[in-house]
């Protein structure tokens, strides 16, 4: 790896432990998918095992130098390598509608990646991702916990989430300053107004010290607003299920 210059702007930390790479790939229900999308393959330590297990593996990589390396090292067709920022990628561009997602996600944009996954959750039944340990703990957090927040609610609304295992710093090049963790997301069967839920949860947590009656003031003009349950609680006091119910109540009255 010495011939590569790690780019801080892309938040590059490459996994070097093959055993952990295999362990991550095995967490994915490979038998259920014809198509897998890997975000930020880097030097391809996960890619190698994915290509051995799946018919179609699309690689989304922002670094052009790594694109060149991946093409030559794995002899992958151009149509399966996407030189793009994942946050600007739409699966409809290549007509994907049911695929598994996997990756060692750049820590600096991990929250944005999760919001992007939520945006296209109807296409993504499963995701295995490596995150900063602190972020992973936030995602599985429950109500009344300090780290319970917007992403905790949104991810747990649309996915069953499991904290799989912790990954030490010394298995990366360069060595990051934080520990990492691998999580699993498996989509739930749920129908809701996603935009309304997102708006409601963001408003509630952006003023988390206020009770919901005050933080959700934009909805005060809807019919019988004060009859909605939970309004005398603060955002962190509501469970994921209660946020879902709150959104349904608001939608009914609009």
C-alpha positions in Angstrom: 0.0 0.0 0.0 3.0 2.3 0.2 2.6 3.4 -3.4 -0.7 5.0 -2.6 -1.1 8.5 -1.1 -4.0 8.5 1.3 -6.2 11.4 0.7 -7.6 13.2 3.8 -10.3 14.8 1.7 -11.8 11.3 1.0 -11.3 10.1 4.6 -9.4 7.1 3.4 -8.7 4.3 6.0 -8.1 1.0 4.3 -8.8 -2.3 6.1 -5.8 -4.6 5.8 -6.9 -7.6 7.8 -8.2 -10.3 5.4 -9.9 -12.3 8.2 -12.0 -9.4 9.2 -12.8 -8.7 5.6 -14.1 -12.2 5.2 -16.1 -11.9 8.4 -17.8 -8.7 7.2 -18.7 -10.3 3.8 -20.1 -13.4 5.5 -22.5 -11.2 7.5 -24.3 -10.4 4.3 -27.1 -12.7 3.2 -25.3 -13.3 -0.1 -27.7 -16.1 -1.2 -30.6 -13.6 -1.4 -29.1 -11.2 -3.9 -28.0 -11.2 -7.5 -26.6 -7.7 -7.1 -24.4 -6.1 -4.4 -23.2 -2.5 -4.3 -20.0 -1.7 -2.5 -19.3 1.8 -1.3 -15.7 2.9 -1.2 -14.0 -0.3 -2.1 -10.5 1.3 -1.8 -8.0 -1.4 -2.6 -10.6 -4.1 -2.8 -10.1 -6.1 0.3 -13.9 -6.8 0.5 -14.3 -6.7 -3.2 -12.3 -9.9 -3.7 -14.7 -12.0 -1.6 -17.8 -10.3 -3.0 -16.8 -11.2 -6.6 -16.4 -14.8 -5.5 -19.9 -14.9 -4.1 -22.2 -12.7 -6.3 -22.9 -12.4 -10.0 -23.1 -8.6 -10.1 -20.9 -6.4 -7.9 -21.1 -2.7 -8.5 -18.3 -0.6 -7.0 -18.9 3.1 -6.2 -15.5 4.8 -5.7 -14.8 8.6 -5.7 -11.0 8.4 -6.1 -10.0 8.1 -9.8 -6.6 6.5 -8.9 -8.3 3.7 -7.0 -10.7 3.2 -9.9 -7.6 2.6 -12.1 -6.2 0.1 -9.6 -9.5 -1.8 -9.2 -10.0 -2.1 -13.0 -6.6 -3.6 -13.4 -6.4 -5.7 -10.3 -9.8 -7.4 -10.6 -10.4 -7.1 -14.4 -13.8 -5.6 -13.7 -16.0 -4.3 -16.6 -16.4 -0.6 -16.8 -20.1 -0.8 -16.4 -19.7 -2.2 -12.8 -17.4 0.6 -11.6 -19.0 3.9 -10.8 -16.6 6.9 -10.3 -18.9 9.0 -8.2 -19.7 10.3 -4.8 -22.2 7.9 -3.2 -24.2 10.8 -1.8 -24.9 11.9 -5.4 -25.7 8.5 -6.7 -29.2 7.3 -7.5 -29.7 3.5 -8.0 -32.3 4.3 -10.7 -29.5 5.6 -12.9 -28.5 1.9 -13.6 -32.0 0.5 -13.0 -31.2 -1.2 -9.7 -34.3 -1.9 -7.5 -33.3 -4.7 -5.2 -29.7 -4.9 -4.0 -27.6 -5.4 -0.9 -25.2 -2.6 0.2 -21.9 -3.1 1.9 -18.9 -0.9 2.7 -16.3 0.5 5.0 -18.0 3.9 5.1 -16.0 7.1 5.3 -16.5 8.3 8.9 -16.7 12.0 8.1 -19.8 11.5 6.0 -21.3 8.5 7.7 -24.5 10.3 8.8 -25.0 11.6 5.3 -24.6 8.1 3.9 -27.3 6.8 6.3 -29.7 9.6 5.3 -29.0 8.6 1.6 -29.8 4.9 2.5 -33.0 6.0 4.1 -33.9 8.0 1.0 -33.6 4.9 -1.2 -34.6 2.3 1.4 -37.2 0.8 -0.9 -34.4 -0.5 -3.1 -32.0 -1.6 -0.3 -33.3 -4.6 1.8 -30.0 -5.1 3.5 -26.8 -3.3 4.4 -23.6 -4.3 6.2 -21.5 -1.3 7.0 -18.4 -0.4 9.0 -18.9 2.8 11.0 -17.1 4.7 13.7 -18.0 2.9 16.9 -19.6 6.0 18.4 -21.9 6.3 15.4 -22.9 2.6 15.6 -23.8 3.0 19.3 -25.9 6.0 18.4 -27.8 4.1 15.8 -28.8 1.3 18.2 -29.6 3.7 21.0 -33.1 3.7 22.7 -35.2 6.4 24.1 -34.0 8.3 27.2 -30.4 7.7 26.3 -28.1 10.7 25.7 -27.0 9.5 22.3 -30.6 8.8 21.1 -31.3 11.1 18.2 -32.6 11.7 14.7 -30.7 8.8 13.0 -31.5 6.4 15.9 -35.2 7.0 15.2 -35.1 7.0 11.4 -32.8 4.0 10.9 -34.8 2.0 13.5 -38.1 2.9 11.8 -37.1 1.5 8.4 -34.6 -1.2 9.4 -33.9 -3.8 12.0 -30.4 -3.0 13.2 -27.8 -5.2 14.9 -24.4 -4.2 16.3 -22.3 -7.1 15.0 -18.8 -6.6 16.3 -16.1 -4.0 17.2 -13.0 -3.5 15.0 -9.7 -2.3 16.5 -7.7 0.6 15.1 -4.6 -1.4 14.2 -6.3 -3.3 11.3 -6.4 -0.2 9.2 -3.8 1.8 7.1 -3.4 4.6 8.1 -4.5 3.9 11.7 -7.5 6.0 12.6 -8.0 7.7 16.0 -11.2 5.9 16.7 -12.5 2.3 17.0 -14.9 1.0 14.4 -17.9 -1.2 14.4 -19.8 -3.3 11.9 -23.6 -3.1 11.9 -26.3 -4.9 10.0 -29.5 -3.3 8.6 -32.4 -5.4 7.4 -35.4 -3.6 6.0 -38.7 -3.7 7.8 -42.1 -4.0 6.1 -43.5 -0.6 6.9 -45.5 2.0 5.1 -45.4 5.6 6.2 -45.1 9.1 4.9 -41.3 9.2 4.9 -41.0 13.0 4.3 -43.4 13.8 7.1 -41.6 11.4 9.5 -38.3 13.0 8.6 -39.6 16.5 9.1 -41.3 15.6 12.4 -38.2 13.9 13.9 -35.8 16.6 12.8 -38.0 19.3 14.3 -38.4 17.4 17.5 -34.7 16.8 18.1 -33.5 20.2 16.8 -35.2 21.6 19.9 -34.8 18.6 22.1 -35.1 20.5 25.4 -38.6 21.6 24.5 -41.7 19.5 24.8 -43.2 18.4 21.5 -46.1 20.8 21.7 -43.6 23.6 21.3 -41.0 22.0 19.1 -43.6 20.9 16.6 -45.1 24.4 16.4 -45.2 24.3 12.5 -48.1 21.8 12.9 -50.2 23.9 15.3 -52.7 24.9 12.7 -53.7 21.4 11.8 -57.1 20.0 13.1 -57.1 19.2 16.8 -53.4 19.5 17.2 -53.5 19.5 21.0 -55.3 16.2 21.0 -52.3 14.4 19.5 -50.7 12.0 22.0 -47.2 12.5 23.3 -47.1 16.3 22.9 -46.2 16.8 26.6 -43.0 14.8 26.2 -39.6 15.7 24.8 -38.1 14.1 21.7 -35.8 11.8 23.6 -38.7 10.4 25.6 -40.5 9.0 22.6 -39.7 5.5 21.3 -39.3 4.7 17.6 -42.8 3.2 17.6 -44.2 6.4 19.2 -42.6 8.6 16.7 -44.2 6.5 14.0 -47.6 6.9 15.7 -47.1 10.6 16.2 -46.4 11.0 12.4 -49.6 9.0 11.6 -51.6 11.3 13.9 -50.3 14.4 12.2 -50.9 13.0 8.8 -54.6 12.2 9.6 -55.2 15.7 10.8 -53.5 17.6 8.0 
